[in-house]
């Protein structure tokens, strides 16, 4: 066993063996160009943030009507 820098490619072989988990391919809605199938896993807080934005815009709009 040598010390210092590795002389063989054992690290690169181990990294090649790692399997990347398969992300869903395609679309959530088959006929729609958006969102991609992995949208829910990439942006889990999207429904919450969208709801907050709708409430804020609604309150702002109602305040303008008064």
C-alpha positions in Angstrom: 0.0 0.0 0.0 1.5 3.3 -1.1 1.3 6.5 0.8 0.6 9.9 -0.6 -1.2 10.3 -3.9 -3.0 7.3 -5.3 -1.3 5.7 -8.2 -4.2 3.7 -9.5 -7.7 4.7 -10.6 -9.6 3.0 -7.7 -11.4 6.2 -6.8 -12.6 6.8 -10.4 -13.9 3.2 -10.6 -15.9 3.6 -7.4 -17.5 6.9 -8.6 -18.4 5.2 -11.9 -20.2 2.4 -10.0 -22.6 4.9 -8.3 -26.0 4.8 -9.9 -27.8 8.1 -10.2 -31.4 7.6 -9.1 -33.6 7.7 -12.2 -35.7 10.9 -12.3 -39.1 10.6 -13.8 -39.1 11.4 -17.5 -41.8 13.1 -19.5 -44.5 15.4 -18.2 -46.9 15.5 -15.3 -49.7 16.3 -17.8 -49.1 14.4 -21.0 -50.3 17.1 -23.4 -48.7 20.0 -21.6 -45.1 21.3 -22.2 -44.9 22.3 -18.6 -44.2 21.1 -15.8 -41.7 18.4 -16.2 -42.3 15.1 -14.3 -39.6 15.9 -11.7 -41.1 19.3 -10.9 -42.6 18.1 -7.6 -39.4 16.7 -6.3 -37.3 19.7 -7.3 -39.7 22.4 -5.9 -41.6 20.9 -3.0 -42.6 24.3 -1.6 -44.1 25.6 -4.8 -47.8 25.1 -3.9 -47.3 26.8 -0.5 -45.4 29.8 -2.1 -47.9 30.2 -4.8 -50.8 30.2 -2.3 -49.0 32.9 -0.2 -48.4 35.0 -3.4 -52.1 34.7 -4.4 -53.2 35.8 -0.9 -50.9 38.8 -0.9 -51.9 39.9 -4.4 -55.5 39.5 -3.5 -55.2 41.6 -0.3 -53.4 44.3 -2.3 -56.1 44.3 -5.0 -58.9 44.4 -2.4 -57.1 47.3 -0.6 -57.1 49.2 -3.9 -60.8 48.8 -4.3 -61.6 50.5 -1.0 
